[in-house]
Amino acid sequence: MISHKHKFVFIHSPKCGGGSIKKILRRHLAGSVIETPNSNHWEMWRHYELHGKDLLDSYFKFGVIRNPWDRMVSWFHHCKSRHGFNGSFEDFIIGEKFLNHNSFSRNKFLVEGENKMDFIIKLENIEEDFKIVTKKFGIKNYNMTRERHGSNRIGNSYEEYYNEETKNKVEETFSWDINNFGYSFGDK
């Protein structure tokens, strides 16, 4: 999502609360946001390729991220309900079914190896973090509702889905997210 009027780019990483953010931006900045067809989860490099470095380096670039272990549980349920995945959570993680989707934050935020983001909203702190964005664009009186896209979790704790092997696989795969945003297994 991009707005030339407000000079921003929003990078929506799947299963990180981006749908809720986009809904508010669409409603309050109506007519000034552009969503290129098939661009729901575009990476930053695609925007740079389309709009150019000179223009985008002057824009406010923000995105959203989530604890990767929690995110993979959400992605697992999404794939079960919307993409026909029938296996276990262990099959999903160890079989690397989740790797076939462009869901890695480092790929979303980097252009030629450089993190281009000015601000990252953490899903775990979405309401407070998003206030920074809404203040910047003069958005008031909004309701932050969590969009639910096919999540049929067992209980509320993502930890119960994991064994040592799946926990380590997600840690290895999402090391960039973990190292750059301070996530650890068991964080809420």
C-alpha positions as CSV (number, residue, x, y, z in Angstrom):
1,M,0.0,0.0,0.0
2,I,1.3,3.4,-0.9
3,S,0.1,7.0,-0.7
4,H,1.8,9.7,-2.7
5,K,-0.3,12.4,-1.0
6,H,0.8,11.3,2.5
7,K,4.2,10.0,1.3
8,F,4.2,6.6,2.9
9,V,4.5,2.9,2.0
10,F,3.0,0.3,4.2
11,I,4.5,-3.3,4.0
12,H,1.9,-5.9,5.0
13,S,3.6,-9.1,6.2
14,P,1.0,-12.0,6.2
15,K,-0.5,-13.0,9.6
16,C,0.8,-9.9,11.4
17,G,-2.3,-7.8,11.8
18,G,-1.7,-5.9,8.5
19,G,-5.4,-6.3,7.5
20,S,-6.5,-4.3,10.5
21,I,-4.0,-1.5,9.7
22,K,-5.0,-1.4,6.0
23,K,-8.7,-1.2,6.9
24,I,-8.0,1.9,9.0
25,L,-5.8,3.6,6.5
26,R,-8.3,2.9,3.7
27,R,-11.2,4.4,5.7
28,H,-9.4,7.5,7.0
29,L,-7.2,8.3,4.0
30,A,-9.8,7.3,1.4
31,G,-8.8,8.2,-2.1
32,S,-5.2,8.8,-1.3
33,V,-4.0,5.2,-0.9
34,I,-3.1,3.0,-3.8
35,E,-3.2,-0.8,-3.8
36,T,-1.7,-2.2,-6.9
37,P,-3.5,-5.3,-8.1
38,N,-2.0,-8.5,-6.6
39,S,0.1,-6.3,-4.3
40,N,-1.5,-7.3,-1.0
41,H,1.8,-8.6,0.4
42,W,4.4,-6.9,-1.7
43,E,8.0,-6.6,-0.6
44,M,9.7,-3.2,-0.3
45,W,11.9,-3.9,-3.3
46,R,8.9,-4.2,-5.6
47,H,7.8,-0.7,-4.6
48,Y,11.3,0.6,-5.2
49,E,11.3,-1.1,-8.6
50,L,8.0,0.4,-9.5
51,H,8.3,3.9,-8.0
52,G,12.1,4.5,-7.8
53,K,14.7,5.0,-5.1
54,D,14.7,8.8,-5.3
55,L,11.0,9.0,-4.6
56,L,10.7,6.2,-2.0
57,D,13.8,7.2,0.0
58,S,11.8,10.4,1.0
59,Y,8.7,8.5,2.0
60,F,7.8,7.2,5.5
61,K,8.1,3.4,5.2
62,F,6.5,1.2,7.9
63,G,5.5,-2.4,8.3
64,V,4.3,-4.9,10.8
65,I,5.9,-7.9,12.3
66,R,5.0,-10.7,14.8
67,N,6.6,-13.2,17.0
68,P,7.6,-15.9,14.4
69,W,6.6,-18.9,16.5
70,D,3.1,-17.4,17.1
71,R,3.0,-16.3,13.4
72,M,3.7,-19.8,12.1
73,V,0.8,-21.3,14.2
74,S,-1.5,-18.7,12.7
75,W,-0.1,-19.4,9.2
76,F,-0.6,-23.1,9.8
77,H,-4.3,-22.6,10.5
78,H,-4.6,-20.3,7.6
79,C,-3.1,-22.9,5.2
80,K,-5.4,-25.6,6.7
81,S,-8.6,-23.5,6.2
82,R,-7.8,-21.7,3.0
83,H,-5.1,-23.6,1.1
84,G,-6.1,-27.3,1.7
85,F,-3.1,-28.3,3.9
86,N,-4.0,-31.5,5.7
87,G,-0.9,-32.5,7.6
88,S,0.2,-32.0,11.2
89,F,1.9,-28.8,12.5
90,E,5.2,-30.8,12.6
91,D,4.7,-31.7,8.9
92,F,4.0,-28.1,8.1
93,I,7.1,-26.8,9.8
94,I,9.6,-29.6,9.2
95,G,8.3,-30.3,5.7
96,E,8.9,-26.6,5.0
97,K,5.4,-26.0,3.5
98,F,5.5,-22.6,5.0
99,L,8.7,-21.7,3.1
100,N,6.7,-21.7,-0.2
101,H,5.1,-18.4,0.7
102,N,6.7,-15.0,0.7
103,S,6.2,-14.5,4.4
104,F,9.6,-13.7,5.6
105,S,10.0,-10.2,7.1
106,R,13.6,-9.8,6.1
107,N,12.5,-10.3,2.4
108,K,9.7,-7.8,2.9
109,F,11.8,-5.0,4.4
110,L,15.1,-5.3,2.6
111,V,16.2,-3.7,-0.6
112,E,19.6,-5.1,-1.8
113,G,20.3,-6.2,1.7
114,E,19.5,-2.9,3.4
115,N,16.5,-2.5,5.8
116,K,14.5,0.3,4.3
117,M,11.9,0.6,7.0
118,D,11.5,3.7,9.1
119,F,9.2,2.1,11.6
120,I,8.1,-1.4,12.5
121,I,4.8,-2.1,14.3
122,K,5.0,-5.2,16.5
123,L,1.7,-7.1,16.5
124,E,2.2,-7.7,20.2
125,N,2.1,-3.9,20.8
126,I,-0.1,-3.0,17.8
127,E,-2.4,-0.5,19.4
128,E,0.4,1.6,21.0
129,D,2.7,1.3,18.0
130,F,0.0,2.2,15.5
131,K,-0.7,5.4,17.4
132,I,2.7,6.7,16.1
133,V,1.4,6.2,12.5
134,T,-2.0,7.6,13.1
135,K,-0.6,10.7,14.8
136,K,1.8,11.2,11.8
137,F,-1.1,11.2,9.4
138,G,-3.7,13.0,11.5
139,I,-5.9,9.9,11.9
140,K,-8.3,10.2,14.9
141,N,-11.3,8.3,16.2
142,Y,-10.4,4.9,14.8
143,N,-11.2,1.4,16.1
144,M,-8.4,-1.1,16.0
145,T,-10.2,-4.4,15.4
146,R,-8.3,-7.6,14.9
147,E,-9.1,-9.3,11.6
148,R,-9.4,-13.1,11.9
149,H,-8.6,-15.0,8.8
150,G,-9.3,-18.7,9.4
151,S,-7.6,-19.2,12.7
152,N,-8.9,-22.3,14.6
153,R,-6.3,-22.4,17.4
154,I,-6.2,-24.9,20.1
155,G,-6.3,-22.8,23.2
156,N,-4.5,-19.4,23.3
157,S,-0.9,-20.5,23.6
158,Y,1.3,-21.0,20.5
159,E,3.9,-22.8,22.6
160,E,1.7,-26.0,22.9
161,Y,2.1,-26.6,19.1
162,Y,5.8,-27.0,19.3
163,N,8.3,-29.7,20.0
164,E,12.1,-29.0,20.2
165,E,12.6,-29.8,16.5
166,T,9.8,-27.4,15.2
167,K,10.8,-24.7,17.7
168,N,14.4,-24.9,16.4
169,K,13.4,-24.9,12.8
170,V,11.4,-21.7,13.2
171,E,14.2,-20.1,15.2
172,E,16.7,-21.0,12.4
173,T,14.4,-19.8,9.6
174,F,13.3,-16.6,11.2
175,S,16.7,-15.7,12.8
176,W,16.6,-12.2,11.2
177,D,13.3,-11.4,12.8
178,I,14.4,-12.8,16.2
179,N,17.7,-11.0,16.2
180,N,16.5,-7.7,14.9
181,F,13.3,-7.4,16.9
182,G,14.2,-9.3,20.2
183,Y,11.8,-12.1,19.9
184,S,12.1,-15.3,21.9
185,F,10.1,-18.5,22.3
186,G,7.5,-18.0,25.0
187,D,7.0,-14.2,24.4
188,K,3.4,-13.1,24.5
